[in-house]
């Protein structure tokens, strides 16, 4: 049980970090596009 719980928590942690990283990446791309338009 302990191993499954730790694994599920790890997967949630990875998902949250991945989502946050994806948002940061999208904002970075949007900023570059804005600069190119100007």
mmCIF file as Biopython writes it, N, C-alpha, C and O atoms, coordinates in Angstrom:
data_model
#
loop_
_atom_site.group_PDB
_atom_site.id
_atom_site.type_symbol
_atom_site.label_atom_id
_atom_site.label_alt_id
_atom_site.label_comp_id
_atom_site.label_asym_id
_atom_site.label_entity_id
_atom_site.label_seq_id
_atom_site.pdbx_PDB_ins_code
_atom_site.Cartn_x
_atom_site.Cartn_y
_atom_site.Cartn_z
_atom_site.occupancy
_atom_site.B_iso_or_equiv
_atom_site.auth_seq_id
_atom_site.auth_asym_id
_atom_site.pdbx_PDB_model_num
ATOM 1   N N  . UNK A ? 1  ? 0.828 -1.205 0.000   1.0 0.0 1  A 1 
ATOM 2   C CA . UNK A ? 1  ? 0.000 0.000  0.000   1.0 0.0 1  A 1 
ATOM 3   C C  . UNK A ? 1  ? 0.866 1.260  0.000   1.0 0.0 1  A 1 
ATOM 4   O O  . UNK A ? 1  ? 0.580 2.211  -0.727  1.0 0.0 1  A 1 
ATOM 5   N N  . UNK A ? 2  ? 1.901 1.268  0.797   1.0 0.0 2  A 1 
ATOM 6   C CA . UNK A ? 2  ? 2.776 2.441  0.888   1.0 0.0 2  A 1 
ATOM 7   C C  . UNK A ? 2  ? 3.400 2.759  -0.471  1.0 0.0 2  A 1 
ATOM 8   O O  . UNK A ? 2  ? 3.472 3.922  -0.867  1.0 0.0 2  A 1 
ATOM 9   N N  . UNK A ? 3  ? 3.846 1.731  -1.179  1.0 0.0 3  A 1 
ATOM 10  C CA . UNK A ? 3  ? 4.492 1.960  -2.475  1.0 0.0 3  A 1 
ATOM 11  C C  . UNK A ? 3  ? 3.506 2.554  -3.486  1.0 0.0 3  A 1 
ATOM 12  O O  . UNK A ? 3  ? 3.857 3.465  -4.235  1.0 0.0 3  A 1 
ATOM 13  N N  . UNK A ? 4  ? 2.276 2.039  -3.506  1.0 0.0 4  A 1 
ATOM 14  C CA . UNK A ? 4  ? 1.272 2.557  -4.437  1.0 0.0 4  A 1 
ATOM 15  C C  . UNK A ? 4  ? 0.931 4.003  -4.114  1.0 0.0 4  A 1 
ATOM 16  O O  . UNK A ? 4  ? 0.769 4.823  -5.018  1.0 0.0 4  A 1 
ATOM 17  N N  . UNK A ? 5  ? 0.820 4.321  -2.819  1.0 0.0 5  A 1 
ATOM 18  C CA . UNK A ? 5  ? 0.495 5.689  -2.397  1.0 0.0 5  A 1 
ATOM 19  C C  . UNK A ? 5  ? 1.610 6.639  -2.819  1.0 0.0 5  A 1 
ATOM 20  O O  . UNK A ? 5  ? 1.348 7.714  -3.359  1.0 0.0 5  A 1 
ATOM 21  N N  . UNK A ? 6  ? 2.867 6.235  -2.566  1.0 0.0 6  A 1 
ATOM 22  C CA . UNK A ? 6  ? 4.014 7.077  -2.934  1.0 0.0 6  A 1 
ATOM 23  C C  . UNK A ? 6  ? 4.053 7.281  -4.445  1.0 0.0 6  A 1 
ATOM 24  O O  . UNK A ? 6  ? 4.328 8.381  -4.923  1.0 0.0 6  A 1 
ATOM 25  N N  . UNK A ? 7  ? 3.778 6.216  -5.193  1.0 0.0 7  A 1 
ATOM 26  C CA . UNK A ? 7  ? 3.803 6.288  -6.656  1.0 0.0 7  A 1 
ATOM 27  C C  . UNK A ? 7  ? 2.732 7.244  -7.172  1.0 0.0 7  A 1 
ATOM 28  O O  . UNK A ? 7  ? 2.990 8.049  -8.067  1.0 0.0 7  A 1 
ATOM 29  N N  . UNK A ? 8  ? 1.521 7.151  -6.602  1.0 0.0 8  A 1 
ATOM 30  C CA . UNK A ? 8  ? 0.427 8.030  -7.036  1.0 0.0 8  A 1 
ATOM 31  C C  . UNK A ? 8  ? 0.754 9.480  -6.726  1.0 0.0 8  A 1 
ATOM 32  O O  . UNK A ? 8  ? 0.481 10.369 -7.534  1.0 0.0 8  A 1 
ATOM 33  N N  . UNK A ? 9  ? 1.342 9.724  -5.548  1.0 0.0 9  A 1 
ATOM 34  C CA . UNK A ? 9  ? 1.731 11.091 -5.185  1.0 0.0 9  A 1 
ATOM 35  C C  . UNK A ? 9  ? 2.816 11.599 -6.136  1.0 0.0 9  A 1 
ATOM 36  O O  . UNK A ? 9  ? 2.807 12.764 -6.532  1.0 0.0 9  A 1 
ATOM 37  N N  . UNK A ? 10 ? 3.747 10.719 -6.498  1.0 0.0 10 A 1 
ATOM 38  C CA . UNK A ? 10 ? 4.835 11.095 -7.404  1.0 0.0 10 A 1 
ATOM 39  C C  . UNK A ? 10 ? 4.269 11.470 -8.775  1.0 0.0 10 A 1 
ATOM 40  O O  . UNK A ? 10 ? 4.702 12.446 -9.386  1.0 0.0 10 A 1 
ATOM 41  N N  . UNK A ? 11 ? 3.298 10.687 -9.252  1.0 0.0 11 A 1 
ATOM 42  C CA . UNK A ? 11 ? 2.682 10.965 -10.554 1.0 0.0 11 A 1 
ATOM 43  C C  . UNK A ? 11 ? 1.967 12.310 -10.542 1.0 0.0 11 A 1 
ATOM 44  O O  . UNK A ? 11 ? 2.042 13.065 -11.511 1.0 0.0 11 A 1 
ATOM 45  N N  . UNK A ? 12 ? 1.267 12.614 -9.433  1.0 0.0 12 A 1 
ATOM 46  C CA . UNK A ? 12 ? 0.569 13.900 -9.304  1.0 0.0 12 A 1 
ATOM 47  C C  . UNK A ? 12 ? 1.591 15.031 -9.313  1.0 0.0 12 A 1 
ATOM 48  O O  . UNK A ? 12 ? 1.381 16.059 -9.957  1.0 0.0 12 A 1 
ATOM 49  N N  . UNK A ? 13 ? 2.695 14.837 -8.597  1.0 0.0 13 A 1 
ATOM 50  C CA . UNK A ? 13 ? 3.745 15.855 -8.517  1.0 0.0 13 A 1 
ATOM 51  C C  . UNK A ? 13 ? 4.324 16.121 -9.904  1.0 0.0 13 A 1 
ATOM 52  O O  . UNK A ? 13 ? 4.509 17.272 -10.300 1.0 0.0 13 A 1 
ATOM 53  N N  . UNK A ? 14 ? 4.607 15.049 -10.635 1.0 0.0 14 A 1 
ATOM 54  C CA . UNK A ? 14 ? 5.154 15.179 -11.997 1.0 0.0 14 A 1 
ATOM 55  C C  . UNK A ? 14 ? 4.156 15.902 -12.906 1.0 0.0 14 A 1 
ATOM 56  O O  . UNK A ? 14 ? 4.544 16.742 -13.718 1.0 0.0 14 A 1 
ATOM 57  N N  . UNK A ? 15 ? 2.865 15.569 -12.763 1.0 0.0 15 A 1 
ATOM 58  C CA . UNK A ? 15 ? 1.829 16.197 -13.589 1.0 0.0 15 A 1 
ATOM 59  C C  . UNK A ? 15 ? 1.751 17.692 -13.309 1.0 0.0 15 A 1 
ATOM 60  O O  . UNK A ? 15 ? 1.642 18.496 -14.235 1.0 0.0 15 A 1 
ATOM 61  N N  . UNK A ? 16 ? 1.807 18.066 -12.030 1.0 0.0 16 A 1 
ATOM 62  C CA . UNK A ? 16 ? 1.728 19.488 -11.644 1.0 0.0 16 A 1 
ATOM 63  C C  . UNK A ? 16 ? 2.940 20.246 -12.168 1.0 0.0 16 A 1 
ATOM 64  O O  . UNK A ? 16 ? 2.804 21.337 -12.722 1.0 0.0 16 A 1 
ATOM 65  N N  . UNK A ? 17 ? 4.138 19.663 -11.992 1.0 0.0 17 A 1 
ATOM 66  C CA . UNK A ? 17 ? 5.370 20.313 -12.468 1.0 0.0 17 A 1 
ATOM 67  C C  . UNK A ? 17 ? 5.336 20.438 -13.995 1.0 0.0 17 A 1 
ATOM 68  O O  . UNK A ? 17 ? 5.721 21.469 -14.547 1.0 0.0 17 A 1 
ATOM 69  N N  . UNK A ? 18 ? 4.878 19.395 -14.663 1.0 0.0 18 A 1 
ATOM 70  C CA . UNK A ? 18 ? 4.790 19.414 -16.122 1.0 0.0 18 A 1 
ATOM 71  C C  . UNK A ? 18 ? 3.828 20.488 -16.601 1.0 0.0 18 A 1 
ATOM 72  O O  . UNK A ? 18 ? 4.111 21.200 -17.564 1.0 0.0 18 A 1 
ATOM 73  N N  . UNK A ? 19 ? 2.683 20.603 -15.922 1.0 0.0 19 A 1 
ATOM 74  C CA . UNK A ? 19 ? 1.689 21.613 -16.289 1.0 0.0 19 A 1 
ATOM 75  C C  . UNK A ? 19 ? 2.252 23.012 -16.081 1.0 0.0 19 A 1 
ATOM 76  O O  . UNK A ? 19 ? 2.091 23.879 -16.939 1.0 0.0 19 A 1 
ATOM 77  N N  . UNK A ? 20 ? 2.909 23.236 -14.951 1.0 0.0 20 A 1 
ATOM 78  C CA . UNK A ? 20 ? 3.501 24.546 -14.648 1.0 0.0 20 A 1 
ATOM 79  C C  . UNK A ? 20 ? 4.572 24.887 -15.686 1.0 0.0 20 A 1 
ATOM 80  O O  . UNK A ? 20 ? 4.644 26.019 -16.165 1.0 0.0 20 A 1 
ATOM 81  N N  . UNK A ? 21 ? 5.394 23.909 -16.026 1.0 0.0 21 A 1 
ATOM 82  C CA . UNK A ? 21 ? 6.444 24.120 -17.019 1.0 0.0 21 A 1 
ATOM 83  C C  . UNK A ? 21 ? 5.853 24.436 -18.390 1.0 0.0 21 A 1 
ATOM 84  O O  . UNK A ? 21 ? 6.382 25.268 -19.127 1.0 0.0 21 A 1 
ATOM 85  N N  . UNK A ? 22 ? 4.748 23.761 -18.726 1.0 0.0 22 A 1 
ATOM 86  C CA . UNK A ? 22 ? 4.077 23.991 -20.008 1.0 0.0 22 A 1 
ATOM 87  C C  . UNK A ? 22 ? 3.529 25.415 -20.077 1.0 0.0 22 A 1 
ATOM 88  O O  . UNK A ? 22 ? 3.639 26.073 -21.112 1.0 0.0 22 A 1 
ATOM 89  N N  . UNK A ? 23 ? 2.934 25.896 -18.969 1.0 0.0 23 A 1 
ATOM 90  C CA . UNK A ? 23 ? 2.395 27.267 -18.909 1.0 0.0 23 A 1 
ATOM 91  C C  . UNK A ? 23 ? 3.528 28.275 -19.063 1.0 0.0 23 A 1 
ATOM 92  O O  . UNK A ? 23 ? 3.391 29.254 -19.796 1.0 0.0 23 A 1 
ATOM 93  N N  . UNK A ? 24 ? 4.645 28.042 -18.378 1.0 0.0 24 A 1 
ATOM 94  C CA . UNK A ? 24 ? 5.805 28.939 -18.482 1.0 0.0 24 A 1 
ATOM 95  C C  . UNK A ? 24 ? 6.300 28.971 -19.928 1.0 0.0 24 A 1 
ATOM 96  O O  . UNK A ? 24 ? 6.635 30.032 -20.455 1.0 0.0 24 A 1 
ATOM 97  N N  . UNK A ? 25 ? 6.341 27.798 -20.563 1.0 0.0 25 A 1 
ATOM 98  C CA . UNK A ? 25 ? 6.801 27.688 -21.946 1.0 0.0 25 A 1 
ATOM 99  C C  . UNK A ? 25 ? 5.883 28.462 -22.891 1.0 0.0 25 A 1 
ATOM 100 O O  . UNK A ? 25 ? 6.359 29.168 -23.780 1.0 0.0 25 A 1 
ATOM 101 N N  . UNK A ? 26 ? 4.562 28.329 -22.699 1.0 0.0 26 A 1 
ATOM 102 C CA . UNK A ? 26 ? 3.592 29.031 -23.538 1.0 0.0 26 A 1 
ATOM 103 C C  . UNK A ? 26 ? 3.730 30.537 -23.380 1.0 0.0 26 A 1 
ATOM 104 O O  . UNK A ? 26 ? 3.651 31.270 -24.365 1.0 0.0 26 A 1 
ATOM 105 N N  . UNK A ? 27 ? 3.936 31.012 -22.150 1.0 0.0 27 A 1 
ATOM 106 C CA . UNK A ? 27 ? 4.107 32.450 -21.903 1.0 0.0 27 A 1 
ATOM 107 C C  . UNK A ? 27 ? 5.375 32.949 -22.592 1.0 0.0 27 A 1 
ATOM 108 O O  . UNK A ? 27 ? 5.388 34.042 -23.157 1.0 0.0 27 A 1 
ATOM 109 N N  . UNK A ? 28 ? 6.445 32.144 -22.545 1.0 0.0 28 A 1 
ATOM 110 C CA . UNK A ? 28 ? 7.711 32.504 -23.191 1.0 0.0 28 A 1 
ATOM 111 C C  . UNK A ? 28 ? 7.513 32.636 -24.701 1.0 0.0 28 A 1 
ATOM 112 O O  . UNK A ? 28 ? 8.001 33.588 -25.310 1.0 0.0 28 A 1 
ATOM 113 N N  . UNK A ? 29 ? 6.801 31.689 -25.302 1.0 0.0 29 A 1 
ATOM 114 C CA . UNK A ? 29 ? 6.528 31.721 -26.741 1.0 0.0 29 A 1 
ATOM 115 C C  . UNK A ? 29 ? 5.680 32.949 -27.085 1.0 0.0 29 A 1 
ATOM 116 O O  . UNK A ? 29 ? 5.947 33.632 -28.073 1.0 0.0 29 A 1 
ATOM 117 N N  . UNK A ? 30 ? 4.659 33.228 -26.271 1.0 0.0 30 A 1 
ATOM 118 C CA . UNK A ? 30 ? 3.788 34.385 -26.516 1.0 0.0 30 A 1 
ATOM 119 C C  . UNK A ? 30 ? 4.586 35.676 -26.461 1.0 0.0 30 A 1 
ATOM 120 O O  . UNK A ? 30 ? 4.364 36.572 -27.275 1.0 0.0 30 A 1 
ATOM 121 N N  . UNK A ? 31 ? 5.510 35.786 -25.517 1.0 0.0 31 A 1 
ATOM 122 C CA . UNK A ? 31 ? 6.336 36.992 -25.406 1.0 0.0 31 A 1 
ATOM 123 C C  . UNK A ? 31 ? 7.208 37.155 -26.647 1.0 0.0 31 A 1 
ATOM 124 O O  . UNK A ? 31 ? 7.369 38.269 -27.147 1.0 0.0 31 A 1 
ATOM 125 N N  . UNK A ? 32 ? 7.766 36.066 -27.144 1.0 0.0 32 A 1 
ATOM 126 C CA . UNK A ? 32 ? 8.611 36.134 -28.347 1.0 0.0 32 A 1 
ATOM 127 C C  . UNK A ? 32 ? 7.771 36.557 -29.552 1.0 0.0 32 A 1 
ATOM 128 O O  . UNK A ? 32 ? 8.233 37.341 -30.381 1.0 0.0 32 A 1 
ATOM 129 N N  . UNK A ? 33 ? 6.542 36.044 -29.655 1.0 0.0 33 A 1 
ATOM 130 C CA . UNK A ? 33 ? 5.654 36.397 -30.769 1.0 0.0 33 A 1 
ATOM 131 C C  . UNK A ? 33 ? 5.312 37.886 -30.690 1.0 0.0 33 A 1 
ATOM 132 O O  . UNK A ? 33 ? 5.300 38.576 -31.709 1.0 0.0 33 A 1 
ATOM 133 N N  . UNK A ? 34 ? 5.034 38.379 -29.485 1.0 0.0 34 A 1 
ATOM 134 C CA . UNK A ? 34 ? 4.705 39.798 -29.293 1.0 0.0 34 A 1 
ATOM 135 C C  . UNK A ? 34 ? 5.871 40.670 -29.757 1.0 0.0 34 A 1 
ATOM 136 O O  . UNK A ? 34 ? 5.667 41.681 -30.429 1.0 0.0 34 A 1 
ATOM 137 N N  . UNK A ? 35 ? 7.097 40.273 -29.395 1.0 0.0 35 A 1 
ATOM 138 C CA . UNK A ? 35 ? 8.282 41.045 -29.790 1.0 0.0 35 A 1 
ATOM 139 C C  . UNK A ? 35 ? 8.437 41.035 -31.312 1.0 0.0 35 A 1 
ATOM 140 O O  . UNK A ? 35 ? 8.778 42.056 -31.910 1.0 0.0 35 A 1 
ATOM 141 N N  . UNK A ? 36 ? 8.189 39.891 -31.932 1.0 0.0 36 A 1 
ATOM 142 C CA . UNK A ? 36 ? 8.316 39.788 -33.389 1.0 0.0 36 A 1 
ATOM 143 C C  . UNK A ? 36 ? 7.291 40.683 -34.090 1.0 0.0 36 A 1 
ATOM 144 O O  . UNK A ? 36 ? 7.605 41.293 -35.112 1.0 0.0 36 A 1 
ATOM 145 N N  . UNK A ? 37 ? 6.069 40.768 -33.551 1.0 0.0 37 A 1 
ATOM 146 C CA . UNK A ? 37 ? 5.028 41.596 -34.161 1.0 0.0 37 A 1 
ATOM 147 C C  . UNK A ? 37 ? 5.403 43.066 -34.080 1.0 0.0 37 A 1 
ATOM 148 O O  . UNK A ? 37 ? 5.151 43.824 -35.016 1.0 0.0 37 A 1 
ATOM 149 N N  . UNK A ? 38 ? 6.003 43.475 -32.972 1.0 0.0 38 A 1 
ATOM 150 C CA . UNK A ? 38 ? 6.428 44.873 -32.819 1.0 0.0 38 A 1 
ATOM 151 C C  . UNK A ? 38 ? 7.694 45.094 -33.642 1.0 0.0 38 A 1 
ATOM 152 O O  . UNK A ? 38 ? 8.232 46.201 -33.662 1.0 0.0 38 A 1 
#
